[in-house]
Amino acid sequence: MTEKREYRMEELARLAGITVRTLRFYRERKLIPPPRREGRIAWYDDHHLARLRTIAALLERGHTLSGIAELAEALDNGRDVADLLGVAAPTEEEPVRLTPEELAARFEGQVTPENLAAALELGYLGTDGDEIVHISRRLLDVSSALVREGIPLAEVLAAGKRVREHVDELAELFADLVLRHTHEEDLHRLRPLARSVVEAELSLALDRRLRKQNERDKQDERDERDERDERDERDERD
């Protein structure tokens, strides 16, 4: 097991590439956790060093110290990775570990304290030291793809909250169905069937929505054409 390293203030500042004065300023602004005290000596560790390097990376990306302080507070008060994933909870999802700067790069300019708090509340994000853990690679990839398409992250998260409410009901429905006719140990084995039903029904629902939108577009075109024809007829009479 690797021995935990600790640093005096001067050594930590040197490793982080900042001055002792800057380190004191960051500590006063609560951008880093308080050090371990041994008498009058303050001891810092690799957790503090990682946080300082994260601050430097976020500053390079244009984040302000006030914004970083709010992000740090949201992360420090968020759920840790054990709460996020549960103890020995079965899952088909692949968690993703990210540094704060990697998360900022995924959602350029939209990792605000408000969005971060919403993601923490939804259970999308947890923390493990200075690392952020996203509960699902698929959800992370889809969310970042939607943001790249121009959809604000706040709206993606709001939609995710609504989806969560519906899928919780679907999960309960399927679990009740299985448990009425089989055994509890069959629930995990049969979960791919539930996913297939939901995916198929969602695909069919999207087909219906697209057809409805297509019919609306065609009706709008007909209305516009009729209006244009009426306007032309009036012009001819005049």
C-alpha positions as CSV (number, residue, x, y, z in Angstrom):
1,M,0.0,0.0,0.0
2,T,1.3,3.4,-1.0
3,E,2.2,5.6,2.1
4,K,0.2,8.8,2.3
5,R,2.5,11.7,1.6
6,E,2.2,15.0,3.5
7,Y,3.7,18.4,2.8
8,R,4.5,21.6,4.7
9,M,3.0,24.7,3.2
10,E,6.2,25.8,1.4
11,E,6.6,22.4,-0.3
12,L,3.0,22.1,-1.3
13,A,3.1,25.6,-2.9
14,R,6.3,24.7,-4.8
15,L,4.7,21.4,-6.1
16,A,1.6,23.2,-7.2
17,G,3.5,26.0,-8.9
18,I,2.1,28.8,-6.8
19,T,3.3,31.1,-4.1
20,V,2.8,30.6,-0.3
21,R,0.7,33.8,-0.3
22,T,-1.6,32.4,-3.0
23,L,-1.9,29.1,-1.1
24,R,-3.0,31.1,2.0
25,F,-5.5,33.0,-0.1
26,Y,-7.0,29.8,-1.5
27,R,-7.3,28.4,2.0
28,E,-9.0,31.5,3.3
29,R,-11.4,31.4,0.4
30,K,-12.1,27.7,1.3
31,L,-11.0,26.6,-2.2
32,I,-9.0,23.8,-0.5
33,P,-9.9,21.8,2.7
34,P,-8.2,22.8,5.9
35,P,-4.9,21.1,6.6
36,R,-4.1,18.6,9.4
37,R,-2.7,20.4,12.4
38,E,0.1,19.0,14.5
39,G,0.8,21.7,17.1
40,R,1.6,24.8,15.1
41,I,2.5,22.9,12.0
42,A,0.0,22.6,9.1
43,W,0.3,19.4,7.1
44,Y,-1.2,19.1,3.6
45,D,-1.5,15.9,1.5
46,D,-2.0,14.7,-2.1
47,H,-5.7,15.6,-1.9
48,H,-4.7,19.3,-1.4
49,L,-2.2,19.0,-4.3
50,A,-4.8,17.6,-6.6
51,R,-7.3,20.3,-5.7
52,L,-4.7,23.0,-6.4
53,R,-3.9,21.5,-9.8
54,T,-7.6,21.4,-10.6
55,I,-8.0,25.1,-9.6
56,A,-5.1,26.0,-12.0
57,A,-6.7,24.0,-14.8
58,L,-10.1,25.7,-14.3
59,L,-8.5,29.1,-14.1
60,E,-6.8,28.4,-17.5
61,R,-10.2,27.6,-18.9
62,G,-11.5,31.0,-17.9
63,H,-13.4,30.2,-14.7
64,T,-13.3,32.8,-12.0
65,L,-12.2,32.2,-8.4
66,S,-15.7,32.9,-7.2
67,G,-17.1,30.3,-9.6
68,I,-14.5,27.8,-8.6
69,A,-15.3,28.4,-4.9
70,E,-19.0,27.7,-5.5
71,L,-18.1,24.5,-7.5
72,A,-15.8,23.3,-4.8
73,E,-18.5,23.9,-2.2
74,A,-21.1,22.0,-4.2
75,L,-18.6,19.1,-4.7
76,D,-17.6,19.0,-1.1
77,N,-21.2,18.9,0.0
78,G,-22.3,16.4,-2.7
79,R,-22.9,12.7,-2.3
80,D,-19.8,10.5,-2.2
81,V,-19.2,7.6,-4.5
82,A,-20.5,5.0,-2.0
83,D,-23.8,6.8,-1.7
84,L,-24.0,7.3,-5.4
85,L,-23.4,3.6,-6.5
86,G,-24.9,1.9,-3.4
87,V,-23.2,-0.9,-1.5
88,A,-22.9,-4.0,-3.8
89,A,-25.9,-2.8,-5.8
90,P,-26.3,-4.6,-9.1
91,T,-26.0,-2.4,-12.1
92,E,-25.5,-2.7,-15.9
93,E,-24.2,0.9,-16.1
94,E,-20.5,1.8,-16.2
95,P,-19.5,4.6,-13.8
96,V,-17.1,7.2,-15.2
97,R,-14.4,8.9,-13.1
98,L,-13.6,12.5,-14.1
99,T,-11.5,15.4,-12.7
100,P,-13.4,18.7,-12.4
101,E,-11.5,20.0,-15.4
102,E,-12.5,17.0,-17.5
103,L,-16.1,17.6,-16.6
104,A,-15.7,21.3,-17.5
105,A,-14.3,20.2,-20.9
106,R,-17.2,17.9,-21.6
107,F,-19.8,20.7,-21.0
108,E,-17.8,23.8,-22.0
109,G,-19.0,26.9,-20.1
110,Q,-22.0,25.1,-18.6
111,V,-20.7,23.5,-15.5
112,T,-22.2,26.1,-13.2
113,P,-22.8,25.7,-9.5
114,E,-26.6,25.5,-10.3
115,N,-26.1,22.7,-12.9
116,L,-23.6,20.9,-10.7
117,A,-26.0,21.0,-7.8
118,A,-28.9,19.7,-10.0
119,A,-26.7,16.8,-11.2
120,L,-25.7,15.9,-7.7
121,E,-29.4,16.0,-6.6
122,L,-30.4,13.8,-9.5
123,G,-27.7,11.3,-8.5
124,Y,-25.9,11.6,-11.7
125,L,-22.7,12.7,-9.9
126,G,-20.9,11.8,-6.8
127,T,-17.4,12.6,-5.4
128,D,-14.5,10.5,-4.5
129,G,-11.7,12.7,-3.1
130,D,-10.9,15.2,-5.9
131,E,-12.5,13.0,-8.5
132,I,-16.1,13.2,-9.7
133,V,-17.9,10.0,-10.5
134,H,-20.7,10.0,-13.0
135,I,-23.1,7.1,-12.4
136,S,-23.5,6.1,-16.1
137,R,-21.2,6.4,-19.1
138,R,-24.2,6.2,-21.4
139,L,-26.0,9.1,-19.6
140,L,-22.8,11.1,-19.6
141,D,-22.3,10.6,-23.4
142,V,-25.9,11.4,-24.2
143,S,-25.9,14.5,-22.1
144,S,-22.7,15.9,-23.6
145,A,-24.0,15.1,-27.1
146,L,-27.2,17.0,-26.5
147,V,-25.2,20.0,-25.2
148,R,-23.0,19.9,-28.3
149,E,-26.2,20.1,-30.3
150,G,-27.0,23.4,-28.7
151,I,-29.4,22.3,-25.9
152,P,-28.6,24.0,-22.6
153,L,-27.3,21.7,-19.9
154,A,-29.9,23.0,-17.4
155,E,-32.7,21.9,-19.8
156,V,-31.1,18.5,-20.3
157,L,-30.9,18.0,-16.5
158,A,-34.6,19.2,-16.1
159,A,-35.6,16.7,-18.8
160,G,-33.6,14.0,-17.0
161,K,-35.5,14.7,-13.8
162,R,-38.8,14.2,-15.5
163,V,-37.6,11.0,-17.2
164,R,-36.4,9.7,-13.9
165,E,-40.0,10.1,-12.5
166,H,-41.5,8.0,-15.3
167,V,-38.8,5.3,-15.4
168,D,-39.1,4.8,-11.7
169,E,-42.8,3.9,-12.3
170,L,-41.8,1.6,-15.1
171,A,-39.2,-0.2,-13.0
172,E,-41.8,-0.7,-10.2
173,L,-44.3,-2.0,-12.7
174,F,-41.9,-4.6,-14.2
175,A,-40.6,-5.6,-10.7
176,D,-44.1,-6.2,-9.5
177,L,-44.9,-8.2,-12.6
178,V,-41.9,-10.5,-12.2
179,L,-42.2,-10.9,-8.5
180,R,-45.9,-12.0,-8.8
181,H,-44.9,-14.9,-11.1
182,T,-41.3,-15.8,-10.4
183,H,-38.7,-15.4,-7.7
184,E,-36.7,-12.4,-6.5
185,E,-33.4,-13.8,-7.9
186,D,-35.0,-13.8,-11.3
187,L,-35.4,-10.0,-11.3
188,H,-31.8,-9.3,-12.3
189,R,-31.8,-12.0,-14.9
190,L,-34.9,-10.7,-16.6
191,R,-34.1,-7.0,-16.5
192,P,-32.9,-7.0,-20.2
193,L,-36.5,-7.9,-21.2
194,A,-37.8,-4.9,-19.3
195,R,-35.2,-2.7,-21.1
196,S,-36.2,-4.1,-24.5
197,V,-39.9,-3.3,-23.9
198,V,-39.1,0.3,-22.8
199,E,-36.7,0.8,-25.7
200,A,-39.3,-0.6,-28.2
201,E,-42.2,1.5,-26.8
202,L,-40.0,4.6,-26.7
203,S,-39.0,4.0,-30.4
204,L,-42.7,3.6,-31.4
205,A,-43.7,6.7,-29.4
206,L,-41.0,8.7,-31.2
207,D,-42.3,7.4,-34.5
208,R,-45.8,8.6,-33.6
209,R,-44.4,12.0,-32.5
210,L,-42.5,12.4,-35.7
211,R,-45.5,11.4,-37.8
212,K,-47.6,13.9,-35.9
213,Q,-45.0,16.7,-36.5
214,N,-44.8,15.8,-40.2
215,E,-48.6,16.1,-40.5
216,R,-48.5,19.4,-38.7
217,D,-45.8,20.7,-41.1
218,K,-47.8,19.5,-44.1
219,Q,-50.9,21.2,-42.7
220,D,-49.0,24.4,-42.1
221,E,-47.8,24.3,-45.8
222,R,-51.4,23.8,-47.0
223,D,-52.6,26.7,-44.8
224,E,-49.8,28.9,-46.1
225,R,-50.5,27.9,-49.7
226,D,-54.3,28.5,-49.3
227,E,-53.6,31.9,-47.7
228,R,-51.2,32.8,-50.5
229,D,-53.8,31.8,-53.1
230,E,-56.5,33.9,-51.4
231,R,-54.2,36.8,-51.3
232,D,-53.4,36.4,-55.0
233,E,-57.1,36.2,-55.9
234,R,-57.8,39.4,-53.9
235,D,-55.0,41.1,-55.8
236,E,-56.4,40.0,-59.1
237,R,-59.9,41.4,-58.2
238,D,-58.4,44.7,-57.2
